Amino acid sequence: MKGAVFYAPGDVRLEEVPEPTPGPGKVKLRIRNCSTCGTDVKIFKNGHPNMSPPQVMGHEIAGEVVEVGPDVAGWQPSDRVQVIAAIPCGRCDECTRGRMTVCPNQTSMGYQYPGGFAEYMVVPSAVLAVDGLNRIPDNLGFDEASVAEPLACVLNGQELARVGEGDDVIVVGSGPIGCLHVRLARSRGARRVFLADLNRERLQMAADLVKPDATICSGETDIVGAVNDLTDGRGVDVAITAAAAGVTQEQALQYAARQGRISFFGGLPKDNSVIACDSNLVHYRELTIVGANGSSPQHNKEALRLISTGGVPVSDLITHRLPLESVLDALQIVAAGEAIKVTIEP
């Protein structure tokens, strides 16, 4: 079968790889959709310390069960499923306390285990052990189900930032994650949701789809002043920085309202991860700063529910559909910011 295999930074090859067979406690899938994200581009360019090369990439996975290994109950061929990407161990102190997103023993699809940029894939027993294989609701396509994984991450971030009724929210970064943040904030009852980005064209492309209450092109205007203008000087209740730039985090401290919450959702480059923090702003305004790291199996289930009930529509965010043979083209499209969501359809 064909698979997109990571060998080293800048070296990803679409090539023939052995078709897998499910062993005990495992399930074999035919991949129907595996969507791409900015993390795939980072891995392609820079690698990742958790990668086990040569490795088939791809972690936003939806497919159809074609074979069930020994000692597997509850699954059968033709079942339509979505797979978690981040796999907690389920046994450590953090997992047993319900903090699966920060499991220190976490492994991931497409990193330690072969991923979904292939025709077939085996779901490891570690996924089934934490209830991480999810049935796709009948009213959803495989393409929509593949977006459940990034939505699960967004859901975790907004739960930590306590996005809720009546909030004014700004999302900085208008990629697919930013678009999902806008829609989820609305579904959680936010009063107004603003969207900001450095790039005018990318911002407009996203705004045409998710219709924020206002947009701010931070490449053309002072974002702090623009937020203050939109909120009559009060600032926003929640700032979500979904961009890998330290300046966005520093600016969020300046335009957050009193008792505002700031989500450092986008991670920063490891060689430039230190920002300037005016701690007096945090102190006197009683600000809360939270991180957000991936999602839990339960977040994935809730994401599927939100998509299937229409709480967070995703089908229109998929702007490009490409065959497996074009997976390297897909990564270039994502890197260039020419799409919202690109999905691979083997």
Salt bridges, closest charged atoms under 4 A:
ASP11 OD2 - ARG13 NH2 2.87
GLU16 OE2 - LYS2 NZ 3.53
GLU19 OE2 - LYS28 NZ 2.57
ASP40 OD1 - HIS59 ND1 3.45
GLU60 OE1 - LYS341 NZ 2.89
GLU64 OE1 - ARG32 NH2 2.66
ASP79 OD2 - ARG135 NH1 3.29
GLU94 OE1 - ARG99 NH1 3.46
ASP131 OD2 - LYS301 NZ 3.34
ASP143 OD2 - ARG321 NH1 2.60
GLU159 OE1 - HIS299 NE2 2.88
ASP167 OD2 - ARG261 NH2 2.84
ASP168 OD2 - ARG191 NH2 2.93
ASP168 OD2 - ARG192 NH2 2.91
ASP197 OD1 - ARG202 NH2 2.93
ASP213 OD2 - ARG186 NH2 3.78
GLU220 OE1 - ARG200 NH2 2.84
ASP237 OD1 - ARG234 NH2 2.72
GLU302 OE2 - ARG305 NH2 2.70
ASP316 OD1 - ARG183 NH1 2.74
GLU345 OE2 - ARG321 NH1 3.47
